[in-house]
Amino acid sequence: PAVSTADYIAKAGAGDLWEIESSRALLAKSKDAKVRAFAEMMIDHHGKSTAKVKAAAATAGVDVPAPKLEAEQETMLADIKAADAAGIDKIYLAHQKTAHETALALHQAYAASGEAPALKQAAAEIVPVVEAHRAELGKLAP
């Protein structure tokens, strides 16, 4: 099914917000250098994808509401925040896999059948970044 432009912007914003917030929560507790480096990359890359979507939306003349986490994202973020230092890496990485599968499907769908050309282009540019994140996750978590 086609994703509306408003839904795409809302879901992309929520996804980026979740990535940034969950990675900040991980950095507060994790001691694993590789997982910490991944989290720092998530904060950087998802800040950039938010900027890319906002710029494309502006080109398309579409408003971008402040991002808001969806219920499932709230639950995953709470799991990460509640985890102790010993368990946080495993929980964070498991939720990262789920979040990146969702993000990949979202960006691929909008790139293929979105309504706004500028946003379709942004989505298409974000797809390989999400795929690279999934490859990195594959190295960090079984």
C-alpha positions in Angstrom: 0.0 0.0 0.0 1.2 3.5 -0.8 2.3 5.6 2.1 0.9 9.1 2.2 3.3 12.1 2.3 2.0 13.1 5.8 2.4 9.5 7.1 5.9 9.2 5.6 7.1 12.5 7.2 5.5 11.5 10.6 7.0 7.9 10.5 10.4 9.0 9.3 10.5 11.7 12.0 9.5 9.3 14.7 12.0 6.8 13.5 14.9 9.3 13.6 13.7 10.6 17.0 13.7 7.0 18.4 17.2 6.3 17.0 18.6 9.4 18.6 16.9 9.0 22.0 17.6 5.2 22.2 21.2 5.8 21.3 21.6 8.6 23.9 20.1 6.2 26.5 22.6 3.5 25.5 25.5 5.9 25.7 24.5 6.7 29.3 25.2 3.1 30.4 27.0 1.0 27.9 30.7 0.2 28.3 31.1 -1.7 24.9 33.2 0.5 22.6 31.8 -1.0 19.4 28.1 -0.6 20.5 28.9 2.9 21.7 30.4 3.8 18.3 27.3 2.5 16.6 25.1 4.6 18.9 27.2 7.7 18.1 26.8 6.9 14.4 23.0 6.6 14.8 22.8 10.0 16.5 24.9 11.6 13.6 23.2 9.8 10.7 19.6 10.1 12.0 20.1 13.8 12.6 21.2 14.0 8.9 18.2 12.0 7.6 15.9 14.3 9.6 17.5 17.3 8.0 17.2 15.6 4.6 13.5 14.9 5.0 12.8 18.4 6.3 14.6 20.0 3.4 12.7 17.8 0.9 9.4 18.6 2.6 10.2 22.3 2.4 10.9 21.9 -1.4 7.6 20.0 -1.7 5.7 22.7 0.3 4.7 20.2 3.0 4.6 21.1 6.7 6.8 18.9 9.0 5.2 18.5 12.5 7.5 18.0 15.5 8.3 14.2 15.6 6.4 12.1 18.1 7.3 8.5 19.1 4.8 5.8 18.2 3.6 3.4 21.0 5.9 0.6 20.0 8.9 3.0 20.0 7.9 4.3 23.4 7.9 0.7 24.7 11.3 -0.1 23.1 12.8 3.2 24.5 11.5 2.3 28.0 13.1 -1.1 27.7 16.5 0.4 26.9 16.2 3.1 29.6 15.2 0.4 32.2 18.1 -2.0 31.3 21.1 -2.2 33.5 24.7 -1.7 32.2 25.1 -5.5 31.9 22.0 -6.0 29.7 21.7 -2.8 27.8 23.8 -3.7 24.8 21.7 -6.8 23.9 18.4 -5.0 24.4 19.5 -1.9 22.4 20.8 -4.0 19.5 17.7 -6.2 19.3 15.5 -3.1 19.2 17.8 -1.5 16.7 17.3 -4.4 14.3 13.5 -4.1 14.6 13.6 -0.3 14.1 15.9 -0.6 11.1 13.6 -3.2 9.4 10.7 -0.8 9.9 12.7 2.2 8.6 13.9 0.3 5.5 10.4 -0.8 4.6 9.1 2.8 5.1 11.8 4.5 3.0 11.6 1.8 0.3 7.8 2.1 0.0 7.9 5.9 -0.2 10.8 5.9 -2.7 8.8 3.6 -4.9 5.3 5.1 -4.7 5.4 8.4 -2.8 3.5 11.4 -4.0 6.1 14.2 -3.6 9.1 14.0 -6.0 11.5 15.7 -3.6 10.5 13.4 -0.7 10.7 10.3 -3.0 14.3 11.4 -3.8 15.1 11.8 -0.1 13.7 8.4 0.7 15.7 6.8 -2.1 18.9 8.4 -0.7 18.1 7.2 2.8 17.5 3.6 1.8 21.3 2.7 1.3 22.1 4.4 4.6 19.6 2.2 6.5 20.9 -0.9 4.6 24.4 0.0 5.8 23.2 0.3 9.4 21.6 -3.1 9.1 24.9 -4.5 7.9 26.7 -3.0 10.9 24.1 -4.4 13.2 24.7 -7.8 11.7 28.3 -7.5 12.8 27.4 -6.4 16.4 24.6 -8.8 17.2 23.9 -12.4 16.2 
